[in-house]
Amino acid sequence: MTGGRVVDFFTTQPVRVSALLRLPLIGLIVILVSVWDVDHWLPGLYAVILSAYAAAAALWLVVVFRGPMPPWAEWASTAVDVLVLVALCAVSGGATAALLPVFFLLPISVAFQDRPVLTAILGASTALGYLVLWILYSKRDDHVGLPDIVYTHVGFLAWLAVASAALSFVLARRSARVQALLEVRRQLVSESTRAENLRNAELAEHLHDGPLQTLLAARLDLDEIRERIPDPGLDRVHAALQETAAGLRSTVTALHPQVLAQLGLTPAVRELLRQYENRPEVTVRADLEDVGRPDGQALLYRAARELLANINKHAGASTISVGLRRSGDQVVLSVADDGKGFDPSTVAQSVAEGHIGLASLQVRIEAMGGSMAISSAAGYGTQVRVAL
């Protein structure tokens, strides 16, 4: 088994990263303006806007971490940042200069969303907004005027807009290449899995119709001989034939489980669990919903078989819990045990030594767009969640 999380929580939802960074940004605004000692035009309104912004940012942080967000959430939250910053500058007068670092940070924060056009628009709007606010400030206060340094600031902001848009364009191109490679990988794994299942089915049919039938016929002939000539040696041969036939049946079932092909995933997993329910030293707890025949049922069945085999070989568990359910458009398989657990840091060594069964399974699951999360510690059992 391998440890750690399969799906990076932040790379799948960039809006969560910006939500985390927004509160420190608000703190930076407070510090900059307090250090600058600005004489606000509308101090009451400034405090209300900043307080509302902080409260909304904290609430938004909770919302984005409770579940997946729609694509528009990224640019909508950034648009609110720009509007609030412009509003703060508009009601605070001299804070326009104090908040210059915040103006620089906004285009950079959007560049990593892989949206070049949005990044360019935001960068240009930031530069223009900074200039307009300075003009407004200079018109309201005749003693200030419009310092020449403002044009330098606007130039820097414009350059930053171009640089951020270029960075976002490069990141978007690379992201598109990565997605294309992942799709090719998914297709290759899918074709490989389909070919493997077909080969296993052909091999299972060959074993069933060939060696197994020959073995059963030999056993029948031996039964007739034993009836005529009782012999302990023949009894031992008969027992060996029985054991070999049972082993062949088990191999045929493992290669191509008929119950999976005929009835679907849930009955197949239930049949798989019967092998463990008959053992007095193990308690099996099953919570299996009828999930029908999902596209990845063969891979999920293989995952259940591999996980249960690992528990049987290595865990020394007294209780096994298996769950199967639908969650939205995913089918989720969970397998847990109260065994001795393991140190996830030893997985790389196990793979290097040739123990790649579960590692191969994880690669296939991820390549098919699924995830495999494993939690384990020595002495505390193991919990595995597969979503496909």
Backbone torsions as a table, in degrees:
resi	resn	phi	psi	omega
1	MET	NA	153.5	177.8
2	THR	-115.7	152.0	-176.9
3	GLY	-106.4	172.5	177.2
4	GLY	93.0	172.3	-179.3
5	ARG	-90.8	142.4	-176.6
6	VAL	-84.1	-42.7	-175.0
7	VAL	-102.4	124.3	178.8
8	ASP	-70.0	120.1	-172.7
9	PHE	-62.9	-33.3	-174.1
10	PHE	-88.0	-37.1	-178.2
11	THR	-68.1	-23.3	179.1
12	THR	-78.5	-22.0	-178.8
13	GLN	-138.1	84.3	179.5
14	PRO	-58.2	-25.3	-180.0
15	VAL	-61.2	-27.1	178.4
16	ARG	-69.2	-35.8	178.3
17	VAL	-64.5	-47.1	179.5
18	SER	-64.4	-33.3	177.5
19	ALA	-65.7	-37.1	177.4
20	LEU	-68.7	-37.1	-176.4
21	LEU	-80.5	-14.8	-174.2
22	ARG	-68.2	-41.5	-179.0
23	LEU	-63.6	-45.0	172.9
24	PRO	-60.5	-32.1	177.4
25	LEU	-64.6	-40.8	176.7
26	ILE	-64.1	-39.9	175.6
27	GLY	-60.7	-38.7	177.4
28	LEU	-63.2	-40.4	177.3
29	ILE	-59.0	-47.1	-179.3
30	VAL	-60.4	-44.2	-177.8
31	ILE	-66.3	-46.1	-177.4
32	LEU	-60.9	-46.2	-177.3
33	VAL	-69.1	-37.6	179.8
34	SER	-68.9	-38.1	178.2
35	VAL	-69.5	-36.6	-177.6
36	TRP	-70.0	-21.1	179.9
37	ASP	56.0	60.4	-176.0
38	VAL	-83.1	140.6	173.3
39	ASP	-88.9	96.7	-174.0
40	HIS	-66.9	145.7	172.2
41	TRP	-73.9	-46.8	-178.4
42	LEU	-127.6	76.0	-174.3
43	PRO	-60.6	-37.8	-179.7
44	GLY	-63.5	-47.8	179.7
45	LEU	-65.3	-37.9	177.5
46	TYR	-59.3	-45.8	-179.4
47	ALA	-64.9	-38.2	179.8
48	VAL	-65.4	-45.5	-178.7
49	ILE	-63.1	-45.3	-177.8
50	LEU	-66.2	-40.4	178.8
51	SER	-65.6	-43.6	178.6
52	ALA	-64.1	-38.2	178.1
53	TYR	-63.1	-44.4	179.3
54	ALA	-64.5	-43.0	179.4
55	ALA	-65.3	-43.0	179.3
56	ALA	-64.6	-38.0	178.9
57	ALA	-64.5	-40.6	178.3
58	ALA	-66.0	-42.1	178.4
59	LEU	-65.8	-40.5	179.1
60	TRP	-63.9	-36.5	177.9
61	LEU	-60.8	-40.9	178.9
62	VAL	-66.8	-42.2	-176.6
63	VAL	-63.6	-47.1	-174.5
64	VAL	-69.5	-23.8	179.9
65	PHE	-89.1	-3.0	179.4
66	ARG	-89.0	-14.9	-179.9
67	GLY	179.5	172.2	179.3
68	PRO	-62.5	145.4	-177.2
69	MET	-109.4	150.7	177.0
70	PRO	-68.9	158.6	-177.2
71	PRO	-58.6	-33.2	-176.7
72	TRP	-70.3	-13.5	-177.7
73	ALA	-63.4	-31.4	-177.9
74	GLU	-64.8	-55.9	-176.1
75	TRP	-74.2	-28.9	178.8
76	ALA	-65.9	-43.1	179.6
77	SER	-66.2	-35.9	177.8
78	THR	-69.1	-38.4	176.9
79	ALA	-60.9	-38.8	176.5
80	VAL	-63.8	-38.9	177.3
81	ASP	-57.5	-46.9	-178.5
82	VAL	-63.4	-46.5	-178.3
83	LEU	-62.4	-42.2	-179.8
84	VAL	-66.0	-41.4	-179.7
85	LEU	-63.5	-43.1	177.6
86	VAL	-63.6	-41.4	178.5
87	ALA	-63.3	-41.5	178.5
88	LEU	-61.5	-43.7	178.9
89	CYS	-65.8	-37.6	-177.1
90	ALA	-65.3	-32.8	-176.9
91	VAL	-99.6	0.0	-175.6
92	SER	-115.4	-2.7	176.4
93	GLY	66.6	-108.0	-175.0
94	GLY	-64.1	-12.7	178.9
95	ALA	-66.4	-12.2	177.5
96	THR	-57.2	-44.9	178.7
97	ALA	-72.0	-36.7	-177.8
98	ALA	-65.3	-32.1	-175.4
99	LEU	-92.0	13.9	179.7
100	LEU	-54.4	-44.5	179.3
101	PRO	-58.4	-32.9	179.9
102	VAL	-67.9	-38.0	177.0
103	PHE	-60.5	-37.0	179.7
104	PHE	-69.6	-32.5	-175.0
105	LEU	-75.2	-27.9	-174.1
106	LEU	-61.4	-50.2	179.7
107	PRO	-62.3	-34.8	-179.6
108	ILE	-64.6	-38.9	-178.3
109	SER	-65.1	-26.6	-178.5
110	VAL	-89.7	-23.2	-174.8
111	ALA	-59.0	-30.6	-175.7
112	PHE	-85.5	7.0	175.6
113	GLN	-88.7	3.6	179.2
114	ASP	59.5	38.5	177.9
115	ARG	-128.0	83.6	-175.1
116	PRO	-57.9	-44.0	-178.1
117	VAL	-63.6	-46.3	178.4
118	LEU	-61.5	-39.8	178.7
119	THR	-63.3	-43.0	179.1
120	ALA	-64.1	-43.6	179.8
121	ILE	-63.1	-44.6	-179.3
122	LEU	-65.0	-42.5	179.8
123	GLY	-62.6	-44.4	178.7
124	ALA	-65.2	-41.0	178.9
125	SER	-64.2	-36.5	178.9
126	THR	-64.9	-45.9	178.9
127	ALA	-62.8	-45.4	179.9
128	LEU	-65.3	-42.2	179.7
129	GLY	-62.7	-40.0	178.8
130	TYR	-62.4	-42.7	179.5
131	LEU	-65.5	-45.1	-179.1
132	VAL	-62.3	-40.5	179.5
133	LEU	-66.0	-37.2	177.0
134	TRP	-67.2	-39.7	177.1
135	ILE	-62.1	-44.1	177.2
136	LEU	-59.8	-43.7	-179.5
137	TYR	-63.9	-43.3	-178.5
138	SER	-68.1	-32.8	179.0
139	LYS	-71.0	-33.3	-178.2
140	ARG	-79.9	-25.3	-179.2
141	ASP	-123.8	104.1	-176.0
142	ASP	-66.0	-20.5	-178.3
143	HIS	-79.2	-13.8	-175.6
144	VAL	-93.7	-49.7	-174.9
145	GLY	70.2	-160.6	-179.9
146	LEU	-121.0	96.2	-177.3
147	PRO	-59.6	148.8	178.9
148	ASP	-63.8	-27.8	-178.3
149	ILE	-63.1	-23.1	179.1
150	VAL	-61.7	-40.0	179.6
151	TYR	-65.3	-34.6	175.5
152	THR	-64.8	-42.8	177.7
153	HIS	-60.4	-44.7	-179.8
154	VAL	-63.3	-38.8	177.0
155	GLY	-61.8	-43.3	176.9
156	PHE	-62.4	-41.9	179.3
157	LEU	-64.4	-39.3	177.8
158	ALA	-64.8	-43.8	177.5
159	TRP	-61.4	-40.1	179.6
160	LEU	-64.7	-35.4	177.6
161	ALA	-61.9	-45.0	179.2
162	VAL	-65.3	-45.4	-178.4
163	ALA	-64.0	-42.1	-179.8
164	SER	-65.9	-40.2	178.0
165	ALA	-63.9	-40.7	177.9
166	ALA	-64.3	-42.4	177.7
167	LEU	-61.8	-44.2	179.4
168	SER	-63.4	-37.5	178.7
169	PHE	-63.4	-43.9	179.0
170	VAL	-63.3	-44.9	179.7
171	LEU	-63.1	-39.2	179.1
172	ALA	-65.3	-40.8	178.5
173	ARG	-63.1	-43.8	-179.8
174	ARG	-66.7	-38.9	178.1
175	SER	-63.0	-39.8	178.8
176	ALA	-64.4	-39.9	178.1
177	ARG	-64.2	-43.3	179.5
178	VAL	-61.8	-43.6	179.0
179	GLN	-63.1	-38.8	178.3
180	ALA	-64.8	-42.0	178.5
181	LEU	-65.3	-39.2	177.7
182	LEU	-64.7	-36.6	178.2
183	GLU	-67.5	-41.3	176.2
184	VAL	-62.2	-42.0	178.6
185	ARG	-62.0	-42.4	179.7
186	ARG	-62.3	-42.6	179.6
187	GLN	-64.7	-40.9	179.2
188	LEU	-64.1	-43.9	179.0
189	VAL	-65.0	-39.2	178.9
190	SER	-62.4	-45.3	178.9
191	GLU	-65.5	-39.6	178.7
192	SER	-63.1	-42.5	179.3
193	THR	-65.7	-41.9	178.7
194	ARG	-62.6	-43.3	178.8
195	ALA	-65.0	-39.2	178.8
196	GLU	-64.9	-42.0	178.5
197	ASN	-64.1	-39.8	178.1
198	LEU	-64.9	-43.2	178.7
199	ARG	-64.3	-41.1	178.0
200	ASN	-63.4	-40.0	178.9
201	ALA	-64.1	-42.5	178.6
202	GLU	-65.0	-41.1	179.1
203	LEU	-66.3	-41.3	178.0
204	ALA	-61.9	-41.8	178.9
205	GLU	-64.8	-39.9	179.0
206	HIS	-64.0	-43.8	180.0
207	LEU	-65.8	-39.4	-177.6
208	HIS	-69.3	-44.9	-175.8
209	ASP	-84.2	-16.9	-178.5
210	GLY	-106.3	-93.8	-174.4
211	PRO	-55.8	-40.4	-177.2
212	LEU	-66.6	-43.7	179.4
213	GLN	-65.8	-39.1	176.6
214	THR	-62.4	-41.2	179.5
215	LEU	-65.1	-42.1	179.2
216	LEU	-65.7	-38.2	177.6
217	ALA	-64.9	-40.0	177.7
218	ALA	-63.9	-37.1	179.0
219	ARG	-66.0	-38.6	176.9
220	LEU	-64.0	-43.2	177.6
221	ASP	-61.7	-38.9	180.0
222	LEU	-67.0	-35.2	177.7
223	ASP	-61.2	-41.3	179.0
224	GLU	-64.4	-40.5	179.0
225	ILE	-66.2	-39.6	-179.6
226	ARG	-64.3	-33.0	178.0
227	GLU	-65.8	-34.9	-178.4
228	ARG	-86.2	-35.9	-175.9
229	ILE	-128.9	89.2	176.6
230	PRO	-63.0	129.2	-178.5
231	ASP	-154.7	126.8	177.7
232	PRO	-57.7	-32.7	178.5
233	GLY	-64.8	-39.0	177.3
234	LEU	-67.1	-32.8	177.4
235	ASP	-63.8	-40.7	178.8
236	ARG	-65.5	-39.4	177.3
237	VAL	-64.2	-39.9	178.8
238	HIS	-62.7	-43.2	178.9
239	ALA	-63.2	-39.7	178.4
240	ALA	-65.0	-40.3	177.2
241	LEU	-63.6	-39.9	178.4
242	GLN	-62.0	-44.8	-178.9
243	GLU	-66.1	-40.3	179.4
244	THR	-66.1	-41.3	178.3
245	ALA	-62.6	-41.7	177.7
246	ALA	-63.3	-40.2	177.8
247	GLY	-64.2	-40.4	178.0
248	LEU	-65.2	-41.2	177.5
249	ARG	-60.5	-42.8	179.9
250	SER	-63.1	-39.7	178.8
251	THR	-65.9	-42.7	178.8
252	VAL	-61.3	-42.2	179.9
253	THR	-65.8	-39.5	179.5
254	ALA	-66.6	-39.1	-179.4
255	LEU	-69.0	-40.3	-176.4
256	HIS	-150.7	83.3	-178.6
257	PRO	-64.0	115.8	-177.9
258	GLN	-63.5	-35.5	-177.7
259	VAL	-64.9	-32.5	177.4
260	LEU	-67.7	-43.8	-178.7
261	ALA	-69.7	-34.0	-173.2
262	GLN	-92.1	-38.7	-172.5
263	LEU	-112.9	-21.1	178.8
264	GLY	112.1	-176.5	-170.2
265	LEU	-69.9	-47.7	-175.1
266	THR	-60.8	-49.7	176.3
267	PRO	-60.3	-34.1	-179.3
268	ALA	-67.1	-42.8	177.7
269	VAL	-66.4	-38.7	178.0
270	ARG	-62.5	-41.1	177.2
271	GLU	-65.0	-37.9	178.6
272	LEU	-63.0	-38.1	-178.1
273	LEU	-70.2	-23.6	-179.5
274	ARG	-61.9	-26.7	178.4
275	GLN	-64.3	-28.0	-177.5
276	TYR	-99.0	-24.2	-178.9
277	GLU	-67.9	-24.3	-178.8
278	ASN	-82.2	-1.5	-178.9
279	ARG	-93.5	123.4	-174.4
280	PRO	-67.0	-24.5	-175.8
281	GLU	-83.3	-4.3	-176.7
282	VAL	-127.4	132.4	173.9
283	THR	-102.8	124.7	-178.1
284	VAL	-108.2	126.3	176.4
285	ARG	-114.5	120.3	-175.0
286	ALA	-120.8	133.3	174.0
287	ASP	-129.7	87.0	-170.8
288	LEU	-112.6	114.7	173.5
289	GLU	-86.5	155.2	175.6
290	ASP	-77.6	108.0	-177.5
291	VAL	-103.3	7.3	177.6
292	GLY	72.0	-139.3	-178.4
293	ARG	-123.3	75.9	179.5
294	PRO	-64.7	158.0	-177.5
295	ASP	-58.6	-35.3	-177.4
296	GLY	-98.4	29.7	-174.5
297	GLN	-64.3	-34.9	179.5
298	ALA	-64.4	-40.3	179.7
299	LEU	-70.3	-39.8	177.9
300	LEU	-66.7	-38.0	177.1
301	TYR	-64.8	-41.5	177.4
302	ARG	-62.7	-39.0	177.7
303	ALA	-61.7	-45.6	179.0
304	ALA	-61.2	-43.2	-179.3
305	ARG	-65.3	-42.7	-179.2
306	GLU	-66.0	-42.8	-178.9
307	LEU	-66.3	-43.2	179.4
308	LEU	-66.7	-37.2	177.7
309	ALA	-65.0	-38.9	178.2
310	ASN	-64.9	-40.6	177.7
311	ILE	-62.6	-43.1	-178.7
312	ASN	-63.6	-37.7	-175.5
313	LYS	-83.0	-38.1	-166.1
314	HIS	-120.5	-25.9	-166.5
315	ALA	-79.1	-34.8	-173.1
316	GLY	63.1	38.4	-174.4
317	ALA	-85.9	152.5	173.6
318	SER	-104.1	-16.4	179.7
319	THR	-135.5	132.9	176.1
320	ILE	-124.1	129.9	178.4
321	SER	-117.1	126.7	-178.9
322	VAL	-126.7	130.2	178.3
323	GLY	-126.3	147.8	177.7
324	LEU	-145.1	124.2	-176.2
325	ARG	-157.6	165.7	172.0
326	ARG	-97.6	138.9	176.1
327	SER	-134.5	97.1	-174.1
328	GLY	66.3	-124.8	179.2
329	ASP	-96.1	13.2	179.9
330	GLN	-110.7	152.8	168.1
331	VAL	-107.8	126.9	-173.5
332	VAL	-114.0	125.1	175.0
333	LEU	-111.1	127.9	177.8
334	SER	-124.9	134.7	179.1
335	VAL	-133.5	125.4	-179.1
336	ALA	-134.6	152.0	176.9
337	ASP	-143.7	162.5	178.6
338	ASP	-106.9	31.6	-177.5
339	GLY	-77.6	-160.8	-173.4
340	LYS	-78.1	-10.7	178.6
341	GLY	67.8	-169.1	-179.3
342	PHE	-162.2	168.1	177.5
343	ASP	-92.8	114.1	-177.2
344	PRO	-58.1	-22.4	-178.7
345	SER	-69.0	-13.5	179.9
346	THR	-86.8	-2.3	-176.1
347	VAL	-65.0	-44.5	-179.2
348	ALA	-58.7	-39.9	178.0
349	GLN	-64.7	-40.0	179.2
350	SER	-63.9	-41.0	177.9
351	VAL	-64.0	-41.6	179.4
352	ALA	-63.2	-28.4	-179.8
353	GLU	-85.5	0.4	175.9
354	GLY	103.2	0.1	179.1
355	HIS	-88.9	87.4	-170.5
356	ILE	-115.4	11.3	-175.8
357	GLY	-56.3	-55.9	-177.0
358	LEU	-75.5	-31.9	177.0
359	ALA	-62.8	-42.1	176.9
360	SER	-63.2	-39.9	178.6
361	LEU	-62.2	-43.2	-179.3
362	GLN	-63.7	-40.9	178.0
363	VAL	-61.1	-42.3	179.8
364	ARG	-64.6	-42.1	-179.0
365	ILE	-64.1	-45.9	179.9
366	GLU	-65.5	-39.1	179.8
367	ALA	-65.3	-26.9	178.4
368	MET	-87.8	10.4	177.4
369	GLY	86.2	11.0	179.5
370	GLY	-99.3	-169.8	179.2
371	SER	-143.1	152.9	179.2
372	MET	-137.4	108.0	-177.7
373	ALA	-108.2	129.4	-176.1
374	ILE	-125.3	130.9	176.9
375	SER	-124.7	123.2	-178.0
376	SER	-156.8	151.1	173.7
377	ALA	-151.9	146.6	-177.5
378	ALA	-57.4	123.0	178.3
379	GLY	89.6	-1.4	-175.9
380	TYR	-124.0	15.5	177.5
381	GLY	76.4	-174.3	-176.4
382	THR	-139.4	140.5	175.7
383	GLN	-126.8	130.7	-179.7
384	VAL	-127.3	134.8	178.0
385	ARG	-126.4	119.9	178.4
386	VAL	-112.8	124.8	178.0
387	ALA	-122.2	130.9	-176.0
388	LEU	-140.7	NA	NA
